Amino acid sequence: MAGTFASFPGRNAAIALGVAARRQLVAEWRGTPLHRWSLASPRPEGLGATPRDLRPVDAENGARILAGGFVLAGATLTVGPRGDPWDRPSPDRAFALALHRMGWLKDVVAAGAPGPAEALRLVLEWRRAFGRWNAFSWSPEVLERRVFNLACQARAICSRASEAETADVALDLARQARFLLQAAEGPVRAAERAAAAAVAAAALGGRPSEQLLALALQRLERTLPLTVAPDGGHASRSPQAALELLFDLLTLDDALVQRGVAPPDEVMRAIDRLAGAVRFFTLADGRLAAFQGGEELQPAYVAAARARDEGEARAIPAARNGYHRLEARSLQVVADAAPPAAGPWSVAACAQPLAMEVLVGGRRLIVGGGWSPDAQGPQAMRLVDAASTVSVGDASCGEPLRGFAAQVLGPRLTGAADAVEARRHEAPGALWLELAHDGWVKRFGLRHERRLYIDVEADELRGEDRLTPVGRPGARKFAPFMVRFHLHPQVHALIARDRKSVLLKPDGQEHGWWLRNDALEVGLEPSVHYQDGQPRRSQQIVLRGQARLEQGARIRWKLSAAESR
């Protein structure tokens, strides 16, 4: 019966109706005086620990805010010195999210002597405008980060506050942390919400904070095993999500030590596992592998999460969380060799099976779109054309929900490939992967098989992308297909006179790399790559072919240093 419902065409719409009805009832309760009273009682007894967020501080951003300019999520709001950003419209939704999450608080505090007082003023202004529940500023996606950020800066911003102001800040933090623990939004980000609430509880003082901390840690112990896999991978399969959760748990660990509370075993186990995953996903340029809704991020940001790594070198495994690494002298390859996350975990997942990234000499050469939820890019960036993999015709092998269902459930991924195979082989002087997925079987009767082979001695990467018939193709006889190689914005490409080879030249490298192939047609087309949340123009190499659906087709290609030609 469960299987029948799972395949029901209107399943997501039916779920969305039920969720929307429940949320309406909850929203009505949250607006009542009784609910407001329940959040405020018992009152915390001042402040406790000083949680330390290890994420890097941007003092320039803090100085800009002191001068009255908020530059967040690529948009700007000018309010003037000691202006009020809460009493005017935000430029766009991404800006509003960043503003209400208060990630900028630490920047303002670090901006010199006036910083803490200005941060306190802005927090109290927020309290006057949004201290009571509303659907946006108290939504889980906003509240979780604000609770964490306010908890980490509470003692600093109250350093010159009056007793009444300190009591207001502490009460607000307690109210929001309690509200966060009440948010029944399913398993996705449940561990992050519990961690933020626990950090807030540790930052508060008195018996009420101890009760709140115990409740938050109990919730965290239940949710961490659902979120962090034994190999350290995040349930969403986003490398960035693993990094961000590691940051939060390290902050919590520090705050618990300050309070004299032993961190739960489950928290310490998750920290160890996530640290291993972050080591795996950190590539030669110090940035993360950018897959499944995660950005590559700045090296300093990634390094901050690894600051507590032991100094001794640790062996990096060949695979984690469904990703594989292949390395030679100059080459580094990461391939996505597992299905995307499913169900509620797929709100930021990408339908890009067997996508890959390639670094040469420690610089990104071949990449994906770099899309993330915070980048606010179009949902099309989650589809197969935005990744360095194979696409067939104008079809997609999975796409986000749309319309009412997406508004309620989030843009979950539907119709994605759910059968992905990966076999790894190693031999003296050689490493290779044999990968396959079924994302094109239903529509075209074709199975995509990708072979990635690294010749360690020659320092070159050879690839073969094959479409193999495994089912009935239907009325169609042929289907065009493309092998895409999206290039990093700092890579320049030039097609050679033979119209087959493409010379790739990363900025800052003396020699380039040749991409040779046996495709019917080779083209250079515009592309876009998201970096630090903002789109940057780039190029993509497109190898085109025609697949006879009864026989299949293949394209072979090779990446080697230009000097070896």
N, C-alpha and C positions, 0 to 999 in steps of 0.2 A: 504493500500500500504506500509506504514511504517512497519507494522508487517511482511509482506512478505519479505521485504528486510532484516529485522533483523534476519530472519531464513535462509537466503540465504547462502549456504555452503561456497561460496567464499567471503563473506561479508568483513572479516578482510583483506584479500588480496586486495580487491578493495579499501578499505579505505586507506590501506598502500600505494598503488600506487598514489592516489591523494595527500596524505600527503608528500610523497617523492618528487613528482613533485613540489609542492609548496615550500618545503624546498630548493630545488635546485635553484629556482628563487630567494629566499630570500638570499641564500648564495652568489650568484653572486652580488646582490646589496650590501651586507655587505662588500664585498671586494673593493668597489669603493672609490675613494677619496672623493666624495660628501657625502657618508655615514659617513666616518671618520670625516669630517668637521661638520656634523650635530650633532655628539655625543660630540664634543669638544666645541660647542658654545651654549649658552654663557659660558664663563669661570667663575668658582666659585671664590669668593673673600676670599681665605684662608679657615681656619677651623672654625667650630662653636662649637657645643656641644661635650661632651665626653660621648658617649653612653657606658653604663656599662653592659657587658655580665655577667649574673649571673652564667653561667656554671663554674664548678670548674677549677682552674688552676693547671697544672702539672709542678711544678718548676723543677723536675728531668728531665722531657723531654726537658725543655728549656735549662738546663745545658748540656744535651747530644748534643743538636743541636749546642750550642756554641762551643763544642769540635769537631764538624764536623760530628756528627752521626745522621742521620734522621731515626728514627724507627717509621714507620707509617703503620697502617693496617696490622700488623704482619710481615712486611718486613723491611729490613734495607738497607740504602744507605750511604756509608761512603765517605765523600767529604773532610774531614780534616778541621782544623780551618780556617775560612773565605773562605771555598770552595764554589763552585757554583753548586747547585743541578739542575740548569736549563739547563746546557749544556751537560747532559749525560742521557742515558736511565734510566727510572725508572724500578725497579725490576718487577713490574706487574701493571695492570690497577688500582687495588685498591689502591696501593701506590700512583700512579700518581694522582688519584682523591683527596686523602687526602693532597698531597703536594700542588696542585693547589688551593684547597679550603682554605688553609692558616689557618686552625683551630689551628695550632701550634704557631701562632703569639703571642697570649697572654702568652703562656708558655715561649717564648724567652724573652718577655718584662719583665716577672716576675723573670727572672733568675739572677738578680743582676745588678750592674752598667753597664756592657758592653751590657746588653740585648737590650735596645732600639736602640742603634747604629747598632748592628748586625741585628736586625729586619728591620731597615731602609735599610741597605745594601742589604738584601735579596729581599726586595720589589722592590728596584730600579733595581736589576739584573733581576728580573722577567719582569719588564717594558721593559728593553732592548731586552729581548728574545721574550716576548709574548704580548707586548703592542698593537700590531695590531691583528685584529680578526683572529682566526683560529677555526676550528670546535670543537676541544677538549677543550682548556683552556677557551674559551668563550661560551661553551655550557651551557644551563640553569642549569643542575645538578651540574656543577662546579661553575659557576659564582655567583649563588645565595648566596652560603656560603662564597665565597671570598669577595663579596661586604659587607656582614654583618661583617665578621671578620676584614676586613681592616678598616671599619668605626669605629668599637669599639676601635681599636688600633692606629688610625691615629694620634691623638694628642700626644700619648705617644712616638711613633716612630719618630715624628717630633720635639721632645723636644730639640734636639741638631742639627737639620737639618738647612741647609742654607735656605734663602728665596726662592731660585730657586728650591731646593729639595722639600720644603714644597708645593710650587706651583705645582710641577710635581705630587706629591702624591694626592693633592686635585683634580687636573684635571683628573687624572686617575680614581679616585673614582667617580667623576661625570660622566665620559664617561661610565664606567661600569654600574652605576646605571641607566642611561638613556637607555643603551642597554638592561638591564634586564626588564625594563618596556615595551620595544618593543617586547619582546619574546612572540609571540602568540602561546603558546603551550597547549592551552586548560585550563580546570578548575583545573587540578591536580597541586598542589603547586603554583597556582596563588596567593593565599593569602600569602604564604611564600615569593614569589618573591616581592610582593608589600611591605611587611613588611621590607624586607632587603633594598629595594630601599628607603623607608621612613627613616630608620635608617641612611642610607648614606646621605640623604639630610639634616637630622638634624645635622650630623657631619660636614657639609660644611657651609661656611659663605656667606653672601651677598644676594642680590636680586635673583640671579639665583638659589640659594639653596631654597629660599622660593617658587619659581615657581615649582621646582622639588618636593618639599615636598607636595605642594598642589595636584599635579598630583598623587603622590604615595598614599596619603591618600584617594583620591577619588577612586582609583583602589582598595585599601584595603577595603573600606567600601562596595564595590560591591561584592568582592570575599569572605569575611568572612562568610556571611550567607550561602554560598554554601559549605563551608569547615567545619564549626563548627555547629553541630546540637544543638537544644535547650537544650538537656541534657548534652552538653559539649563534646560529642563524635566527633572524627574526621571523615570526610567522608570516609577515607580509612579504618576505624575501627581499626587502629593500636593505641594501648595505647601510644607507644613511639612517634608517630607522634603528638598526642595531647600534650605531654610533651614538645617536641621541639618547637612547635608553641607557647606554653605558654612562654617559655624562650624568644623567639623573641619579643613577644608583650610586655612583661615586660620591656625589654630593650628599646623598642620604647617609651613606656609610660614615662620612666625615661628621655629619650632624649628630648621628647616634653616638659616636665616640665622645663628642663634646658633652652629650647628655649622660654619659656613663651607661648607655644601653648597649647590650651585645647585639650586633646585627644578626637577624635570622640566618640560618644556614642556607636557606633558599636564595636569599639576597646575595650572599657571598659566592654561592655556586653560579648564579647568573652573571655576576661581575666577571668571574674567571672565564666563563664561556664566551661572553660578549667580547671581552678583551682579545681572546683568541680569534674570534671572527673578524674584529676590526684589523688585527694584524694581517689576516688573510686578504682582506679587501683593500688594504693600503698598497698602492702600486708604486712603481719606481719613481714617480714624480711627487710622491707624498700625498696624493689625492686618493679618494675612494674610487673603486669601480662604480660606474654609474648605470645601474639597472633597476628595473621594477619600481619606478617612482622615486628613486634616490639620485641626488646630484653628486658630482665629484667633490665639491667643496674645496676650500682653500687649504694648502698644506699646514699652515699654522693652526687652523681649526682642528684638523685631524690629529696633529701632533699633540694638542692639548689633552685629548682623551687618552693618549698613550703615554702621558708623562709619568704615570706610575708603573709602567712596564718595567720588569726587572732588566737590568743592564745587560745580562747575558743574552747572547743570540739564541733564538729558538727556531727550530725547524718549522717551516710553513707547510702545512699539508697540501696535497695536490688538489683537494676538492673540499668545499664546504657549502652547505645550504643549497645544493643543486648547481653550484658554479664550479668550473674547472680552470686551473691555471696551467699554462705551458710556457716554459722559459728557455731561451738560449742566451748567447753572449750579449746580443743587443736587443733581442726581441722579448716581449712579454705579451702573452695572449690570455684573455679571460673570456670564457664562453658560458652563456646561460644554457644549462643542460637539464632543466627541469620545467614542469608546468608552472604557470603563474599561480599565485595564491587564489583560492576560491572563496565564494560566498562573501560574507561581510569583510573578510581580510583583503578582498580584491579591489577596494575602493580606489587604490592608487596603482594597481597592478597594470602591466602592459602586455598586450597580445603580440609579442615579438619573439616567437620561438627560435632558439638556436642563435640569438643575437650574440655579437662578439665585440670586444674592444681590443685594439692592438697598440702597444707602445714600442717605439724604437729609440734606443739610446736614452731612455728615461723621459721621452716626450710622447704625448698622445698623437697618434697618427690616424687610426680608424676608431670612430666613436659611435655612440647612438645619439638620440635627440637630447638626452640629459633632462627630460621632463620630470618635474616633481609637483606635488599639489601646491606647494608654496610659490612655485614659479608662475602659477596662474596662466600657463600656456593653454592652447586649445586642446581639447580631448583627442583630436586627431594625432597628437604627438604620442599617444599611447598605442597606436596601431602599427602594423608591420612595416609600412613604408618608411617610418621614422627610425628604423633600426638597421644595422648592418647585417642583413640576413636576406632570405629569398622571399619574394612576393609573387603571386600568380594572378595574372589579369588585373582587374581593378578590385579584387575581392580582399576581404580581411579575414583572418582566422581568429575571430573574437573582437568584441567591441563593447564600450561602456553602455550601461543603461541610459535611457533618455526619458524625458518627460516627467510625469508624476512620480513614477517609481524611483527615478534618480533623485528627485527633490527630497523624497522621504528616506530612502535607503542609502543615498549616496551613489556615485557613478560606478557601481560594481561592474566587474567584467563578466560578460556572458559569451557563451559559444567559443571559449578559448580551447586550444589544444590541451587535452588532458592525458595523452599518452606520449611521453617523451622518453626516449631511450638514450643511454650514454654508456659507451665502453671505452675505457682508457687502456692504452698499451705503452709500454716502455721497453726500449732495447738500447744497447750501447750506441750512443750518438744520435738517438732518435726518440721522439715522443709523439704520440698521435691520439686523436680522439675520433671515434666513430659515433655520430649523433643522428637521431631521427625523430620526427614527430608526425602526428596524424592530422594536423590542422587543415590540410587541403583535401583530405580523403572524401569527406561528405559531399563537397561541391564538384570536385574534379576527379576523384578517384586516384589521387596522386599522393605519395608519401615523400616528404622532403628528407633526404639523407645528406648530411654534411660531414665531410672528412677533413680534419685539420691536422697537418703533419709538420712537425718542426724538425729540420735537419740541424742538429746542434753544431756539428762541425762546419757546415756551410753557412750557418747563421741565416737561414731562410725559412719562410713559412709557405707551405704548399697547401692548397685547398681544392676540394672538389665538391660541388653542389649538384646533387642528382635528384631528379624527380622520377620516382619509380611507380608504375601502375600497380595498384593493389585492389581496385574495385571497379565497378562499372562506371564508365565516364559519362554515360547518358548520350544525348543527341550531339553534343559537341565533339569535334574531331581534334581540334587544336586549341591551345591556350598559350598566350604570350606569358613569359615569366622574366623576372629581373633579379639579378644579384646586386644588392646595393652595398656600397662602401661609403658611409658618411665620414667626411673628413673633419678633423678638428679645425676651428677657425684660424689657427696659426699654421696651417698646412696649405701650401700652394701646389696646384696640380696642373700638369700640361700633357696633353695627348701627343704622342710621338707621330712621326710621319707615316709609320705603318698603320696608324689608326687602331692599333691593338694595345700597344704598351702605353702606360701612363706613368709619368715621372712625378713623384711626390717629394716635396722639399719642406720639411718642418723648419720653422724659424729657429735660428741659432745653431743649426747643424751644417757642417761643411759639405757633406754629400747628401744626396737624396736616395730614394728607394724606388725601384721599378715594380709596378704591378703589371705582370704579363698575364695573358689569358687567351682562351680559344673561343670567345663569345662571337656570335654573329655580328653584333654591333656594340660599340663602346661609346658612351657619352658622358659629358660632364654637365651636371645640372645644379641649380641652386639648392641649398639646404639651410637648415637653421639648427643651432646648438645652444641649449640653455646653460649658462654659466653664471653662478652667483645669483640665480633666480631671474636673470635677464636674457632675452634672446640675442644671439650673435649670428651674423651672416656667415655661412660657410658653403662648401661645395660637397657634392656626392658624385662618386663614380657609379654609373649604372651599366651593368653588363646585361644585354638583352638576348633572349633566345625564344624559340618556338617549341613548345612541347606537343608532340603527338600523343594524345591521351592514352592510346593503346600501347605505345612503346616507351613513353617517358622521354627524358632528355637529360643532358648534363652540361655543366660548364666547369672547366678546370682553370685555376689561376695560381700564380706564384708571386710572392713578395720577397725581393732580395735587394741587397745594397747596390746602389748604382755603380759603384766602383768595381763590382764583380762581374759586370756585364761583358 
